[in-house]
Amino acid sequence: MLIKGASLLQNGSLLKDQDILIEDNRISKIGQNLRDEEVMDAHGKLAIPGLVNGHTHLAMTLLRGYADDMELMSWLKQKIWPLESLLKPQDIRCGVKLGCLELIRFGVTCYNDMYYFMDDTARATREMGLRAVLSGVVFDMRPELLKEVEPFLQRWKDDPLIRPAVGPHAIYTCSEETLLQAGDLARRHEVMMHIHLSETRQEVEDCMMTNGSTPVEYLESMGLLGPGTGAAHCVWLSPRDIRILGERKVNVFHNPVSNLKLASGVAPVVRLLEAGANVCLGTDGASSNNNLSIFEEMKVAAVLQKNYTGQPTALPAPQAWQMATENAYRAFGLNMGLREGALADLVLIDLHRPWFKPETNMISHLVYSMAGGVDTTIVNGRVLMRDGIIPGEEKIMLGAEECFRDLISR
């Protein structure tokens, strides 16, 4: 397939009239006057590499709007966990497919997830054509989940779109023994260990009371922090915590909108980056955000750090863009980007929109003023959305509505 006449990003400016040749699932050549039998006209459109949602719970898209404006632990204990106990595999498939529609429309080609029924999540994601890193979640309150993780890792280890991982939920839901077992599984299978970490002040205070250390220090004492660790949130951090996360090259998944909505706090992103941590962006679940837009996360992350640090130069647009792209590719070991030999995960954006004019600095426009325009989404060489049309979208949305009504009636 040949994408003909696209504009590409070059130091914030547009390099126009470029052709992108896709062969199998790779970008084989970028240049001008290329030829192929199948041609997609991209004149007036910007080609960008696929964005990555570094932390979400995609099936929870089914719970969007179900419980809002609550404190995190009350939200979990009173609303989310009771409803989750009623979930069936069909609910997961409906929620995941609904979430995939939204990701495709926001130009996200890969997402990182932790939830229940991961085999159903994997099958639904693969059917939708997206790429995903999926963690089998582990809780002490459901000890059978730990036994299910290793078979899940073995079943999906060679899939071209799905990368399995291990997901101990958090230090407050997993004992030391469970955390160590999860870490051992991740090391033996050479996969990511994905965990919620230092999300709230209460989590840190409880850990100090119980263990005499911060959550970061607690995981460090067990040898569970490193380049293979994905730590979501990392809001309440001491200077020593930041230093540890940087020295261990931990992947930090920053979820600014969810953190603000739940009043969990503001992560010290600038200091984490300066310390050497690999900071990426996530939305968290749609039930606490309430959308799955990484464009929105880029803007909020950037303007939030300016306010948090008191420095308008903090987290400039190119750095926010990097968190949604290159940092995430590094975190998940993805050969992505608009270059020859990279995976054919890319997005076309219609530039004929007022928020892209005048054409001054396109990275700035994508981070600060993007309000729509994703036209085409391609993953692994397969076109998932073209000219704003996703085949089967209406059926998926109707099915999700029916699923939710059935769930809350149980």
Secondary structure, 3 states (H helix, E strand, C coil): CEEEEEEEEECCEEEEEEEEEEECCEEEEEECCCCCCCEEECCCEEEEECEEEEEECHHHHHHCCCCCCCCHHHHHHHHHHHHHCCCCHHHHHHHHHHHHHHHHHCCEEEEEEEECCHHHHHHHHHHHCCEEEEEEEEECCECHHHHHHHHHHHHHCCCCCEEEEEEECCCCCCCHHHHHHHHHHHHHHCCCEEEEECCCHHHHHHHHHHHCCCHHHHHHHCCCCCCCEEEEECCCCCHHHHHHHHHCCCEEEECHHHHHHCCCCCCCHHHHHHHCCEEEECCCCCCCCCCCCHHHHHHHHHHHHHHHHCCCCCCCHHHHHHHHCHHHHHHHCCCCCCCCCCECCEEEEECCCHHHCCCCCHHHHHHHHCCCCEEEEEECCEEEEECCECCCHHHHHHHHHHHHHHHHCC
